[in-house]
Amino acid sequence: MNDATGSVHAPTQATGALSAGGALRIAVITETWPPEVNGVAMSISRVVEGLLDRHHAVQLIRPRQRESRPQSNALSAHPGLEEILSSSLPIPGYASLRMGLAFGLGLKRRWLQHPPDVVHLATEGPLGWWALQVARSIGLPVSSDFRTNFHAYSTHYGLAWLHQPIARYLCDFHNKTRLTMVPTEGLRQQLRERGFRNVEVVARGVDTVQFHPDRRSLALRQTWGVHDPCAPVVACVGRLAAEKNLGLVIDAFAAMRAVRADAKLLFVGDGPMRDELLAKCPDAIFAGQRSGTDLAAHYASADLFLFPSLTETFGNVTSEAMASGLPVLAFDYAGAAQLIDHTQTGHLVPFGDAAGFVLAAASMASQPDACRAVGVRARSAVQALGWDAIVSQFEARLQGLRSDRPDASQGAEWPMMARTQHFNQEAR
């Protein structure tokens, strides 16, 4: 692992059979990475893991995390991975996360000496913006992910006036890349209507081995004060923050409890709304952040899953809950719209229909046998969404970028001699 001022070196290439299109050297830039707990960190780490398993070399560029947090995870020892850490600052409103800062000339010097075949931007923060400028200046093909509706978040933090500026920035950012990947067809259409170009769908996966109904634990339920195996536990997993629309969970649970007085509400996650939610529902279970098999046990030990968010690009918790055998209630958009067959593998409510969400929650609580059957079908519906197939889609897009002739307008027609001369001038 290097820091931002370390020496340039190429990672050792993993041994074994190469993928059909040949091995790639891929620079991946992300503002978040495990052990940080969020959908972006989880999904991009699974993609990187899959690329390494396919014998590609990955240069991972990310912010330095908090001093109290490990600076690496199990992937760090992989021979095909090189990690470069940038300086970082805490993200306002997200004290547990940090944004990366620009490298100055360091990143350009690295890429001029050891250019990647393709640069992939997982996030659009300062580190991603700087990497985009550097890649374009030396003619490297760039792809990106649209993973977070930051413009939608602004309305939840008293910054509604920033909605349009952020939306314009995101559009400009992604239109400077050769390809933007999104998880659903609905989001692709939405972005195209907003002026985004070259948008393609690459789905999201779910670990159906980790998230499994067999992880249900009566002992865990008893620690929640649930001793009756028939008492319904209603779960909500994710960051406890304003943009997640969690007030609707409280309203929906109140309606469910009117039907089933023995129902329990379980929040898994942490965030700035915890105290407010605790005040509104003091007998709710607040399990805090969970990960790995512990998180999987929390899913599987519940009985219903509520997902009230209106700001997601996908919502990984939907597929994780379904893989755990839970009937999911969600709004009809993002990943839920793609994954759920209404009444068969879950329940969908028209986007933004809060009253309909509450009514549907009460109806589900009154039909425990039907809900269990929905949960069984939900598990079956997502069993084919393993990460290997998703990485194959991702890999094919990157192979295509390497094969395409670079756009001269992005400076990609520099001959290698010009690159070398430019590097020498900067080095002096």
TORKOL-4160 file (C-alpha; in steps of 0.2 Angstrom, whole numbers, padded with zeros to 4 digits, m for minus):
428
<pt num="1" X="0000" Y="0000" Z="0000"/>
<pt num="2" X="0006" Y="0018" Z="m0004"/>
<pt num="3" X="0001" Y="0035" Z="0002"/>
<pt num="4" X="m0001" Y="0049" Z="m0010"/>
<pt num="5" X="0017" Y="0054" Z="m0010"/>
<pt num="6" X="0024" Y="0036" Z="m0011"/>
<pt num="7" X="0035" Y="0030" Z="m0026"/>
<pt num="8" X="0027" Y="0023" Z="m0042"/>
<pt num="9" X="0026" Y="0005" Z="m0044"/>
<pt num="10" X="0015" Y="m0007" Z="m0054"/>
<pt num="11" X="0006" Y="m0021" Z="m0044"/>
<pt num="12" X="0011" Y="m0039" Z="m0046"/>
<pt num="13" X="0000" Y="m0047" Z="m0058"/>
<pt num="14" X="m0010" Y="m0062" Z="m0051"/>
<pt num="15" X="m0006" Y="m0079" Z="m0059"/>
<pt num="16" X="m0019" Y="m0090" Z="m0068"/>
<pt num="17" X="m0030" Y="m0090" Z="m0083"/>
<pt num="18" X="m0034" Y="m0073" Z="m0090"/>
<pt num="19" X="m0051" Y="m0067" Z="m0095"/>
<pt num="20" X="m0057" Y="m0069" Z="m0113"/>
<pt num="21" X="m0053" Y="m0051" Z="m0117"/>
<pt num="22" X="m0035" Y="m0051" Z="m0109"/>
<pt num="23" X="m0030" Y="m0044" Z="m0093"/>
<pt num="24" X="m0033" Y="m0026" Z="m0089"/>
<pt num="25" X="m0024" Y="m0013" Z="m0078"/>
<pt num="26" X="m0038" Y="m0004" Z="m0070"/>
<pt num="27" X="m0038" Y="0012" Z="m0059"/>
<pt num="28" X="m0053" Y="0012" Z="m0048"/>
<pt num="29" X="m0056" Y="0029" Z="m0038"/>
<pt num="30" X="m0069" Y="0028" Z="m0024"/>
<pt num="31" X="m0072" Y="0040" Z="m0009"/>
<pt num="32" X="m0078" Y="0025" Z="0002"/>
<pt num="33" X="m0072" Y="0008" Z="0005"/>
<pt num="34" X="m0074" Y="m0006" Z="0018"/>
<pt num="35" X="m0074" Y="m0006" Z="0033"/>
<pt num="36" X="m0085" Y="0009" Z="0030"/>
<pt num="37" X="m0103" Y="0002" Z="0030"/>
<pt num="38" X="m0114" Y="0008" Z="0015"/>
<pt num="39" X="m0120" Y="0002" Z="m0001"/>
<pt num="40" X="m0107" Y="0010" Z="m0012"/>
<pt num="41" X="m0092" Y="0003" Z="m0002"/>
<pt num="42" X="m0100" Y="m0014" Z="m0002"/>
<pt num="43" X="m0104" Y="m0015" Z="m0020"/>
<pt num="44" X="m0088" Y="m0007" Z="m0027"/>
<pt num="45" X="m0077" Y="m0019" Z="m0016"/>
<pt num="46" X="m0087" Y="m0034" Z="m0023"/>
<pt num="47" X="m0083" Y="m0028" Z="m0040"/>
<pt num="48" X="m0065" Y="m0025" Z="m0037"/>
<pt num="49" X="m0064" Y="m0043" Z="m0029"/>
<pt num="50" X="m0071" Y="m0050" Z="m0044"/>
<pt num="51" X="m0059" Y="m0041" Z="m0056"/>
<pt num="52" X="m0044" Y="m0047" Z="m0046"/>
<pt num="53" X="m0051" Y="m0065" Z="m0046"/>
<pt num="54" X="m0051" Y="m0063" Z="m0065"/>
<pt num="55" X="m0033" Y="m0059" Z="m0065"/>
<pt num="56" X="m0034" Y="m0040" Z="m0069"/>
<pt num="57" X="m0023" Y="m0028" Z="m0060"/>
<pt num="58" X="m0032" Y="m0015" Z="m0050"/>
<pt num="59" X="m0025" Y="0001" Z="m0044"/>
<pt num="60" X="m0037" Y="0007" Z="m0030"/>
<pt num="61" X="m0036" Y="0025" Z="m0026"/>
<pt num="62" X="m0046" Y="0031" Z="m0010"/>
<pt num="63" X="m0046" Y="0042" Z="0004"/>
<pt num="64" X="m0036" Y="0039" Z="0020"/>
<pt num="65" X="m0049" Y="0033" Z="0033"/>
<pt num="66" X="m0050" Y="0038" Z="0051"/>
<pt num="67" X="m0035" Y="0034" Z="0062"/>
<pt num="68" X="m0046" Y="0023" Z="0073"/>
<pt num="69" X="m0052" Y="0013" Z="0058"/>
<pt num="70" X="m0041" Y="m0001" Z="0049"/>
<pt num="71" X="m0033" Y="0006" Z="0033"/>
<pt num="72" X="m0036" Y="m0010" Z="0023"/>
<pt num="73" X="m0047" Y="m0026" Z="0022"/>
<pt num="74" X="m0045" Y="m0044" Z="0016"/>
<pt num="75" X="m0042" Y="m0038" Z="m0002"/>
<pt num="76" X="m0026" Y="m0028" Z="0003"/>
<pt num="77" X="m0015" Y="m0044" Z="0002"/>
<pt num="78" X="m0021" Y="m0048" Z="m0015"/>
<pt num="79" X="m0005" Y="m0048" Z="m0027"/>
<pt num="80" X="m0015" Y="m0040" Z="m0041"/>
<pt num="81" X="m0020" Y="m0025" Z="m0030"/>
<pt num="82" X="m0011" Y="m0008" Z="m0027"/>
<pt num="83" X="m0019" Y="0004" Z="m0015"/>
<pt num="84" X="m0015" Y="0022" Z="m0015"/>
<pt num="85" X="m0022" Y="0033" Z="m0001"/>
<pt num="86" X="m0025" Y="0052" Z="m0002"/>
<pt num="87" X="m0027" Y="0065" Z="0011"/>
<pt num="88" X="m0045" Y="0066" Z="0017"/>
<pt num="89" X="m0057" Y="0077" Z="0026"/>
<pt num="90" X="m0074" Y="0072" Z="0035"/>
<pt num="91" X="m0089" Y="0074" Z="0025"/>
<pt num="92" X="m0101" Y="0086" Z="0032"/>
<pt num="93" X="m0116" Y="0077" Z="0040"/>
<pt num="94" X="m0107" Y="0060" Z="0038"/>
<pt num="95" X="m0094" Y="0061" Z="0052"/>
<pt num="96" X="m0090" Y="0042" Z="0049"/>
<pt num="97" X="m0085" Y="0045" Z="0031"/>
<pt num="98" X="m0071" Y="0055" Z="0023"/>
<pt num="99" X="m0069" Y="0064" Z="0006"/>
<pt num="100" X="m0052" Y="0062" Z="m0003"/>
<pt num="101" X="m0042" Y="0077" Z="m0008"/>
<pt num="102" X="m0033" Y="0080" Z="m0025"/>
<pt num="103" X="m0016" Y="0073" Z="m0027"/>
<pt num="104" X="m0008" Y="0088" Z="m0036"/>
<pt num="105" X="0004" Y="0082" Z="m0049"/>
<pt num="106" X="0007" Y="0066" Z="m0041"/>
<pt num="107" X="m0007" Y="0056" Z="m0049"/>
<pt num="108" X="m0003" Y="0062" Z="m0066"/>
<pt num="109" X="0016" Y="0057" Z="m0064"/>
<pt num="110" X="0010" Y="0040" Z="m0059"/>
<pt num="111" X="m0001" Y="0038" Z="m0074"/>
<pt num="112" X="0011" Y="0045" Z="m0086"/>
<pt num="113" X="0024" Y="0032" Z="m0080"/>
<pt num="114" X="0012" Y="0017" Z="m0078"/>
<pt num="115" X="m0004" Y="0022" Z="m0087"/>
<pt num="116" X="m0019" Y="0011" Z="m0083"/>
<pt num="117" X="m0029" Y="0004" Z="m0098"/>
<pt num="118" X="m0045" Y="0012" Z="m0091"/>
<pt num="119" X="m0050" Y="0023" Z="m0076"/>
<pt num="120" X="m0066" Y="0019" Z="m0067"/>
<pt num="121" X="m0074" Y="0033" Z="m0056"/>
<pt num="122" X="m0085" Y="0025" Z="m0043"/>
<pt num="123" X="m0089" Y="0042" Z="m0034"/>
<pt num="124" X="m0090" Y="0060" Z="m0040"/>
<pt num="125" X="m0082" Y="0068" Z="m0025"/>
<pt num="126" X="m0066" Y="0079" Z="m0025"/>
<pt num="127" X="m0055" Y="0064" Z="m0028"/>
<pt num="128" X="m0065" Y="0057" Z="m0042"/>
<pt num="129" X="m0066" Y="0075" Z="m0050"/>
<pt num="130" X="m0047" Y="0076" Z="m0050"/>
<pt num="131" X="m0044" Y="0059" Z="m0057"/>
<pt num="132" X="m0056" Y="0063" Z="m0071"/>
<pt num="133" X="m0046" Y="0079" Z="m0075"/>
<pt num="134" X="m0030" Y="0070" Z="m0075"/>
<pt num="135" X="m0036" Y="0055" Z="m0085"/>
<pt num="136" X="m0044" Y="0067" Z="m0099"/>
<pt num="137" X="m0028" Y="0077" Z="m0100"/>
<pt num="138" X="m0017" Y="0062" Z="m0104"/>
<pt num="139" X="m0030" Y="0053" Z="m0115"/>
<pt num="140" X="m0035" Y="0038" Z="m0104"/>
<pt num="141" X="m0053" Y="0031" Z="m0106"/>
<pt num="142" X="m0064" Y="0034" Z="m0091"/>
<pt num="143" X="m0080" Y="0026" Z="m0085"/>
<pt num="144" X="m0090" Y="0030" Z="m0070"/>
<pt num="145" X="m0104" Y="0024" Z="m0059"/>
<pt num="146" X="m0120" Y="0034" Z="m0054"/>
<pt num="147" X="m0123" Y="0027" Z="m0037"/>
<pt num="148" X="m0130" Y="0041" Z="m0026"/>
<pt num="149" X="m0143" Y="0055" Z="m0029"/>
<pt num="150" X="m0133" Y="0068" Z="m0020"/>
<pt num="151" X="m0144" Y="0082" Z="m0028"/>
<pt num="152" X="m0159" Y="0074" Z="m0020"/>
<pt num="153" X="m0151" Y="0073" Z="m0003"/>
<pt num="154" X="m0149" Y="0092" Z="m0002"/>
<pt num="155" X="m0167" Y="0095" Z="0002"/>
<pt num="156" X="m0166" Y="0085" Z="0018"/>
<pt num="157" X="m0152" Y="0096" Z="0025"/>
<pt num="158" X="m0159" Y="0113" Z="0022"/>
<pt num="159" X="m0150" Y="0115" Z="0006"/>
<pt num="160" X="m0163" Y="0114" Z="m0007"/>
<pt num="161" X="m0156" Y="0129" Z="m0016"/>
<pt num="162" X="m0141" Y="0117" Z="m0020"/>
<pt num="163" X="m0152" Y="0104" Z="m0029"/>
<pt num="164" X="m0150" Y="0112" Z="m0046"/>
<pt num="165" X="m0131" Y="0116" Z="m0045"/>
<pt num="166" X="m0127" Y="0098" Z="m0039"/>
<pt num="167" X="m0138" Y="0091" Z="m0053"/>
<pt num="168" X="m0129" Y="0101" Z="m0066"/>
<pt num="169" X="m0112" Y="0096" Z="m0058"/>
<pt num="170" X="m0116" Y="0078" Z="m0059"/>
<pt num="171" X="m0122" Y="0079" Z="m0077"/>
<pt num="172" X="m0106" Y="0088" Z="m0082"/>
<pt num="173" X="m0095" Y="0076" Z="m0072"/>
<pt num="174" X="m0103" Y="0060" Z="m0080"/>
<pt num="175" X="m0104" Y="0067" Z="m0098"/>
<pt num="176" X="m0085" Y="0070" Z="m0097"/>
<pt num="177" X="m0083" Y="0051" Z="m0096"/>
<pt num="178" X="m0085" Y="0039" Z="m0110"/>
<pt num="179" X="m0098" Y="0028" Z="m0101"/>
<pt num="180" X="m0109" Y="0030" Z="m0085"/>
<pt num="181" X="m0115" Y="0014" Z="m0077"/>
<pt num="182" X="m0132" Y="0013" Z="m0068"/>
<pt num="183" X="m0140" Y="m0002" Z="m0059"/>
<pt num="184" X="m0158" Y="0000" Z="m0067"/>
<pt num="185" X="m0166" Y="0004" Z="m0084"/>
<pt num="186" X="m0178" Y="0016" Z="m0074"/>
<pt num="187" X="m0163" Y="0026" Z="m0068"/>
<pt num="188" X="m0155" Y="0025" Z="m0086"/>
<pt num="189" X="m0170" Y="0033" Z="m0093"/>
<pt num="190" X="m0171" Y="0046" Z="m0079"/>
<pt num="191" X="m0153" Y="0052" Z="m0082"/>
<pt num="192" X="m0155" Y="0052" Z="m0101"/>
<pt num="193" X="m0170" Y="0064" Z="m0099"/>
<pt num="194" X="m0159" Y="0075" Z="m0088"/>
<pt num="195" X="m0146" Y="0076" Z="m0102"/>
<pt num="196" X="m0134" Y="0062" Z="m0097"/>
<pt num="197" X="m0125" Y="0053" Z="m0112"/>
<pt num="198" X="m0118" Y="0036" Z="m0114"/>
<pt num="199" X="m0128" Y="0028" Z="m0100"/>
<pt num="200" X="m0128" Y="0009" Z="m0099"/>
<pt num="201" X="m0136" Y="m0003" Z="m0086"/>
<pt num="202" X="m0125" Y="m0014" Z="m0076"/>
<pt num="203" X="m0135" Y="m0023" Z="m0063"/>
<pt num="204" X="m0131" Y="m0025" Z="m0044"/>
<pt num="205" X="m0128" Y="m0042" Z="m0036"/>
<pt num="206" X="m0132" Y="m0050" Z="m0019"/>
<pt num="207" X="m0122" Y="m0063" Z="m0009"/>
<pt num="208" X="m0136" Y="m0077" Z="m0008"/>
<pt num="209" X="m0124" Y="m0087" Z="0003"/>
<pt num="210" X="m0121" Y="m0074" Z="0016"/>
<pt num="211" X="m0139" Y="m0068" Z="0015"/>
<pt num="212" X="m0150" Y="m0083" Z="0018"/>
<pt num="213" X="m0165" Y="m0088" Z="0028"/>
<pt num="214" X="m0155" Y="m0102" Z="0037"/>
<pt num="215" X="m0147" Y="m0088" Z="0047"/>
<pt num="216" X="m0163" Y="m0085" Z="0057"/>
<pt num="217" X="m0159" Y="m0086" Z="0076"/>
<pt num="218" X="m0171" Y="m0088" Z="0089"/>
<pt num="219" X="m0157" Y="m0084" Z="0102"/>
<pt num="220" X="m0155" Y="m0067" Z="0093"/>
<pt num="221" X="m0173" Y="m0063" Z="0093"/>
<pt num="222" X="m0174" Y="m0067" Z="0112"/>
<pt num="223" X="m0160" Y="m0053" Z="0115"/>
<pt num="224" X="m0173" Y="m0042" Z="0107"/>
<pt num="225" X="m0186" Y="m0047" Z="0119"/>
<pt num="226" X="m0195" Y="m0057" Z="0106"/>
<pt num="227" X="m0199" Y="m0074" Z="0115"/>
<pt num="228" X="m0214" Y="m0079" Z="0104"/>
<pt num="229" X="m0208" Y="m0086" Z="0087"/>
<pt num="230" X="m0224" Y="m0080" Z="0079"/>
<pt num="231" X="m0222" Y="m0062" Z="0085"/>
<pt num="232" X="m0218" Y="m0052" Z="0069"/>
<pt num="233" X="m0202" Y="m0042" Z="0069"/>
<pt num="234" X="m0202" Y="m0028" Z="0057"/>
<pt num="235" X="m0185" Y="m0023" Z="0051"/>
<pt num="236" X="m0177" Y="m0007" Z="0043"/>
<pt num="237" X="m0159" Y="m0008" Z="0038"/>
<pt num="238" X="m0148" Y="0007" Z="0033"/>
<pt num="239" X="m0141" Y="0024" Z="0038"/>
<pt num="240" X="m0152" Y="0033" Z="0051"/>
<pt num="241" X="m0153" Y="0049" Z="0042"/>
<pt num="242" X="m0166" Y="0061" Z="0035"/>
<pt num="243" X="m0164" Y="0056" Z="0017"/>
<pt num="244" X="m0170" Y="0039" Z="0021"/>
<pt num="245" X="m0188" Y="0045" Z="0025"/>
<pt num="246" X="m0188" Y="0035" Z="0041"/>
<pt num="247" X="m0202" Y="0045" Z="0049"/>
<pt num="248" X="m0213" Y="0034" Z="0037"/>
<pt num="249" X="m0206" Y="0018" Z="0045"/>
<pt num="250" X="m0213" Y="0025" Z="0062"/>
<pt num="251" X="m0230" Y="0029" Z="0055"/>
<pt num="252" X="m0231" Y="0012" Z="0046"/>
<pt num="253" X="m0226" Y="0002" Z="0061"/>
<pt num="254" X="m0239" Y="0011" Z="0071"/>
<pt num="255" X="m0252" Y="0005" Z="0059"/>
<pt num="256" X="m0245" Y="m0013" Z="0060"/>
<pt num="257" X="m0245" Y="m0013" Z="0078"/>
<pt num="258" X="m0264" Y="m0008" Z="0078"/>
<pt num="259" X="m0266" Y="m0025" Z="0069"/>
<pt num="260" X="m0253" Y="m0035" Z="0079"/>
<pt num="261" X="m0250" Y="m0028" Z="0096"/>
<pt num="262" X="m0235" Y="m0040" Z="0098"/>
<pt num="263" X="m0225" Y="m0033" Z="0083"/>
<pt num="264" X="m0207" Y="m0026" Z="0086"/>
<pt num="265" X="m0198" Y="m0013" Z="0076"/>
<pt num="266" X="m0179" Y="m0016" Z="0072"/>
<pt num="267" X="m0167" Y="m0003" Z="0066"/>
<pt num="268" X="m0151" Y="m0009" Z="0060"/>
<pt num="269" X="m0138" Y="0005" Z="0056"/>
<pt num="270" X="m0133" Y="0021" Z="0064"/>
<pt num="271" X="m0134" Y="0040" Z="0060"/>
<pt num="272" X="m0139" Y="0057" Z="0065"/>
<pt num="273" X="m0158" Y="0052" Z="0067"/>
<pt num="274" X="m0156" Y="0039" Z="0080"/>
<pt num="275" X="m0161" Y="0050" Z="0095"/>
<pt num="276" X="m0176" Y="0057" Z="0086"/>
<pt num="277" X="m0182" Y="0040" Z="0081"/>
<pt num="278" X="m0179" Y="0033" Z="0098"/>
<pt num="279" X="m0190" Y="0047" Z="0105"/>
<pt num="280" X="m0204" Y="0043" Z="0093"/>
<pt num="281" X="m0203" Y="0024" Z="0096"/>
<pt num="282" X="m0194" Y="0021" Z="0113"/>
<pt num="283" X="m0197" Y="0002" Z="0112"/>
<pt num="284" X="m0189" Y="0000" Z="0095"/>
<pt num="285" X="m0173" Y="m0011" Z="0094"/>
<pt num="286" X="m0158" Y="m0001" Z="0089"/>
<pt num="287" X="m0145" Y="m0014" Z="0084"/>
<pt num="288" X="m0132" Y="m0001" Z="0077"/>
<pt num="289" X="m0121" Y="m0005" Z="0063"/>
<pt num="290" X="m0119" Y="m0023" Z="0058"/>
<pt num="291" X="m0109" Y="m0032" Z="0045"/>
<pt num="292" X="m0105" Y="m0050" Z="0038"/>
<pt num="293" X="m0114" Y="m0065" Z="0045"/>
<pt num="294" X="m0120" Y="m0054" Z="0060"/>
<pt num="295" X="m0129" Y="m0043" Z="0048"/>
<pt num="296" X="m0136" Y="m0058" Z="0039"/>
<pt num="297" X="m0143" Y="m0065" Z="0055"/>
<pt num="298" X="m0152" Y="m0049" Z="0059"/>
<pt num="299" X="m0160" Y="m0049" Z="0042"/>
<pt num="300" X="m0165" Y="m0067" Z="0043"/>
<pt num="301" X="m0172" Y="m0066" Z="0061"/>
<pt num="302" X="m0184" Y="m0053" Z="0056"/>
<pt num="303" X="m0201" Y="m0056" Z="0048"/>
<pt num="304" X="m0205" Y="m0041" Z="0037"/>
<pt num="305" X="m0194" Y="m0028" Z="0029"/>
<pt num="306" X="m0199" Y="m0009" Z="0026"/>
<pt num="307" X="m0189" Y="0001" Z="0014"/>
<pt num="308" X="m0197" Y="0019" Z="0014"/>
<pt num="309" X="m0182" Y="0028" Z="0005"/>
<pt num="310" X="m0186" Y="0040" Z="m0010"/>
<pt num="311" X="m0168" Y="0045" Z="m0014"/>
<pt num="312" X="m0160" Y="0028" Z="m0019"/>
<pt num="313" X="m0151" Y="0024" Z="m0036"/>
<pt num="314" X="m0154" Y="0005" Z="m0031"/>
<pt num="315" X="m0155" Y="0001" Z="m0013"/>
<pt num="316" X="m0145" Y="m0015" Z="m0010"/>
<pt num="317" X="m0155" Y="m0018" Z="0006"/>
<pt num="318" X="m0169" Y="m0023" Z="m0005"/>
<pt num="319" X="m0160" Y="m0038" Z="m0013"/>
<pt num="320" X="m0152" Y="m0043" Z="0004"/>
<pt num="321" X="m0169" Y="m0043" Z="0013"/>
<pt num="322" X="m0176" Y="m0054" Z="m0002"/>
<pt num="323" X="m0161" Y="m0066" Z="m0001"/>
<pt num="324" X="m0165" Y="m0068" Z="0017"/>
<pt num="325" X="m0182" Y="m0073" Z="0014"/>
<pt num="326" X="m0191" Y="m0057" Z="0019"/>
<pt num="327" X="m0206" Y="m0050" Z="0011"/>
<pt num="328" X="m0202" Y="m0032" Z="0007"/>
<pt num="329" X="m0213" Y="m0016" Z="0006"/>
<pt num="330" X="m0205" Y="m0002" Z="m0004"/>
<pt num="331" X="m0209" Y="0011" Z="m0016"/>
<pt num="332" X="m0211" Y="0007" Z="m0035"/>
<pt num="333" X="m0194" Y="0013" Z="m0041"/>
<pt num="334" X="m0175" Y="0010" Z="m0041"/>
<pt num="335" X="m0170" Y="m0008" Z="m0036"/>
<pt num="336" X="m0187" Y="m0013" Z="m0029"/>
<pt num="337" X="m0196" Y="m0009" Z="m0045"/>
<pt num="338" X="m0183" Y="m0020" Z="m0054"/>
<pt num="339" X="m0183" Y="m0035" Z="m0042"/>
<pt num="340" X="m0201" Y="m0036" Z="m0035"/>
<pt num="341" X="m0216" Y="m0044" Z="m0043"/>
<pt num="342" X="m0230" Y="m0035" Z="m0034"/>
<pt num="343" X="m0239" Y="m0047" Z="m0022"/>
<pt num="344" X="m0229" Y="m0061" Z="m0028"/>
<pt num="345" X="m0211" Y="m0057" Z="m0022"/>
<pt num="346" X="m0215" Y="m0042" Z="m0012"/>
<pt num="347" X="m0226" Y="m0027" Z="m0011"/>
<pt num="348" X="m0224" Y="m0010" Z="m0021"/>
<pt num="349" X="m0233" Y="0006" Z="m0018"/>
<pt num="350" X="m0233" Y="0021" Z="m0030"/>
<pt num="351" X="m0218" Y="0032" Z="m0028"/>
<pt num="352" X="m0221" Y="0045" Z="m0014"/>
<pt num="353" X="m0238" Y="0038" Z="m0009"/>
<pt num="354" X="m0235" Y="0038" Z="0010"/>
<pt num="355" X="m0253" Y="0034" Z="0015"/>
<pt num="356" X="m0253" Y="0019" Z="0003"/>
<pt num="357" X="m0237" Y="0013" Z="0011"/>
<pt num="358" X="m0244" Y="0014" Z="0028"/>
<pt num="359" X="m0260" Y="0005" Z="0023"/>
<pt num="360" X="m0250" Y="m0009" Z="0014"/>
<pt num="361" X="m0239" Y="m0011" Z="0030"/>
<pt num="362" X="m0255" Y="m0014" Z="0040"/>
<pt num="363" X="m0262" Y="m0026" Z="0027"/>
<pt num="364" X="m0245" Y="m0036" Z="0027"/>
<pt num="365" X="m0246" Y="m0037" Z="0046"/>
<pt num="366" X="m0263" Y="m0044" Z="0046"/>
<pt num="367" X="m0258" Y="m0058" Z="0034"/>
<pt num="368" X="m0243" Y="m0068" Z="0041"/>
<pt num="369" X="m0246" Y="m0084" Z="0032"/>
<pt num="370" X="m0246" Y="m0074" Z="0015"/>
<pt num="371" X="m0231" Y="m0064" Z="0020"/>
<pt num="372" X="m0221" Y="m0080" Z="0023"/>
<pt num="373" X="m0225" Y="m0087" Z="0006"/>
<pt num="374" X="m0220" Y="m0070" Z="m0002"/>
<pt num="375" X="m0204" Y="m0071" Z="0007"/>
<pt num="376" X="m0200" Y="m0089" Z="0001"/>
<pt num="377" X="m0204" Y="m0083" Z="m0017"/>
<pt num="378" X="m0193" Y="m0067" Z="m0014"/>
<pt num="379" X="m0178" Y="m0078" Z="m0010"/>
<pt num="380" X="m0180" Y="m0088" Z="m0026"/>
<pt num="381" X="m0182" Y="m0072" Z="m0036"/>
<pt num="382" X="m0164" Y="m0066" Z="m0032"/>
<pt num="383" X="m0155" Y="m0082" Z="m0032"/>
<pt num="384" X="m0148" Y="m0079" Z="m0049"/>
<pt num="385" X="m0141" Y="m0062" Z="m0045"/>
<pt num="386" X="m0124" Y="m0068" Z="m0039"/>
<pt num="387" X="m0109" Y="m0056" Z="m0040"/>
<pt num="388" X="m0100" Y="m0066" Z="m0053"/>
<pt num="389" X="m0112" Y="m0062" Z="m0067"/>
<pt num="390" X="m0112" Y="m0044" Z="m0062"/>
<pt num="391" X="m0093" Y="m0043" Z="m0063"/>
<pt num="392" X="m0094" Y="m0051" Z="m0080"/>
<pt num="393" X="m0105" Y="m0036" Z="m0086"/>
<pt num="394" X="m0094" Y="m0024" Z="m0078"/>
<pt num="395" X="m0078" Y="m0032" Z="m0086"/>
<pt num="396" X="m0086" Y="m0032" Z="m0103"/>
<pt num="397" X="m0089" Y="m0013" Z="m0102"/>
<pt num="398" X="m0071" Y="m0010" Z="m0098"/>
<pt num="399" X="m0064" Y="m0021" Z="m0111"/>
<pt num="400" X="m0075" Y="m0012" Z="m0123"/>
<pt num="401" X="m0067" Y="0005" Z="m0118"/>
<pt num="402" X="m0050" Y="m0002" Z="m0120"/>
<pt num="403" X="m0055" Y="m0008" Z="m0138"/>
<pt num="404" X="m0063" Y="0008" Z="m0144"/>
<pt num="405" X="m0052" Y="0021" Z="m0152"/>
<pt num="406" X="m0050" Y="0036" Z="m0139"/>
<pt num="407" X="m0059" Y="0052" Z="m0143"/>
<pt num="408" X="m0047" Y="0064" Z="m0149"/>
<pt num="409" X="m0056" Y="0079" Z="m0141"/>
<pt num="410" X="m0051" Y="0071" Z="m0124"/>
<pt num="411" X="m0033" Y="0072" Z="m0128"/>
<pt num="412" X="m0032" Y="0053" Z="m0131"/>
<pt num="413" X="m0022" Y="0054" Z="m0147"/>
<pt num="414" X="m0006" Y="0059" Z="m0139"/>
<pt num="415" X="0008" Y="0048" Z="m0145"/>
<pt num="416" X="0018" Y="0039" Z="m0131"/>
<pt num="417" X="0033" Y="0050" Z="m0135"/>
<pt num="418" X="0023" Y="0065" Z="m0131"/>
<pt num="419" X="0017" Y="0057" Z="m0115"/>
<pt num="420" X="0035" Y="0053" Z="m0110"/>
<pt num="421" X="0041" Y="0071" Z="m0114"/>
<pt num="422" X="0026" Y="0078" Z="m0104"/>
<pt num="423" X="0031" Y="0067" Z="m0089"/>
<pt num="424" X="0049" Y="0073" Z="m0090"/>
<pt num="425" X="0044" Y="0091" Z="m0091"/>
<pt num="426" X="0034" Y="0089" Z="m0075"/>
<pt num="427" X="0047" Y="0079" Z="m0066"/>
<pt num="428" X="0059" Y="0093" Z="m0069"/>
